[in-house]
Amino acid sequence: MMEILKFALIGLAALLVLVLIIPIFTKKEIAAVRDVVINRPKSEVFEYVRLLKNQDYFSVWAGKDPDMKKDYRGEDGKIGFVSAWESKMKPS
């Protein structure tokens, strides 16, 4: 019984040492890269994404609160356009 306990403790100690030594030799920086290919002309994509009103289609918050009050002032896609919203939901 003592030999099994001794073997288990040595294995646990070796595992602990391994967990502490491995980070010394690994990279300190992590990079996550993601590519999206859009099969449309650049001008068409730009005309779509420059409009703030189109962001609602991809907004997590707009999806969580469909009753969100939205207010737009000015001409969308032009300098000075203002997008505002009001929601009763708390950020999580």
N, C-alpha and C positions, 0 to 999 in steps of 0.2 A: 504494500500500500504506500509506503514511504517513497519507493522508487517512482511510482506513478505520479505522486504529488511533486516530487523533485523534478521529474521530466516535464510536467505541466508548467511549473514555475520557470524553468529554464526556457521553455518554448515561449511563454508569455514575455519574459525578459528580452529574448531575442526579437520578438515581434515589436516590442516597445522601442528597442534600439533601432530597428529597421525603420520604423515610423519617424523617429527623430533624425536619422542620418539621411534618408532619401531627399528631404527638402533642401539639404545643403548642395546637392548636385543637380537640382532641377532648375529650370528657367524661372526667373523672378517676374517676368512679364508674360501676360496672357493676352492674346489677341483673338477676337471673334470677328470673323469676316463673313459677310452675307452678300450675295449678288442677286439682283432682280433684273430680269431681262424684259423690257417692254417693247413689243414689236409694233411700234408706232414712230412716226417722224418726231424728232426732237421738238420742233415747233408746236406740234399738236399736244405733246406731253406738257410742255411749258405753259401753254394756254390753259390747260386744265388745272395744273397744280398751283398756279399763281392766284387762283381764286380761292379766298378763304372759305366761302360757302361750301366748296367741294370737300373741305376737310371733315365735315360732319359724316361723310360716308366711311371714314376710316377712324374716327374718334372713338376711343374706348368709353369716354365719359358720355358722349351723345348716345351710345348704345345702352349704357346703364340707366340713363334717365331720359326717356323719350318725352317727358313732360317739361324738360328744361326750357326756360324762356330765353329766346335768342333775340338779339337786337343788332342790326347792322346800320351803320351810318356812312354815307358816301357812296362812291362807285367802286364796286368790288374789282380788284386788280389794279387800282390806281393808288398813288401815294396819298396817304391820309385816310384811307378806308379804315373804319373801326368795327371790330367784331366784339360783342360783349354777350355774356350769358349769365343767367341766374338759376341756381339749382337748390333744391331743399335737401339734396343728398349730401352726406358728409364724406370726405375723401377717406378711403380705406387703405 
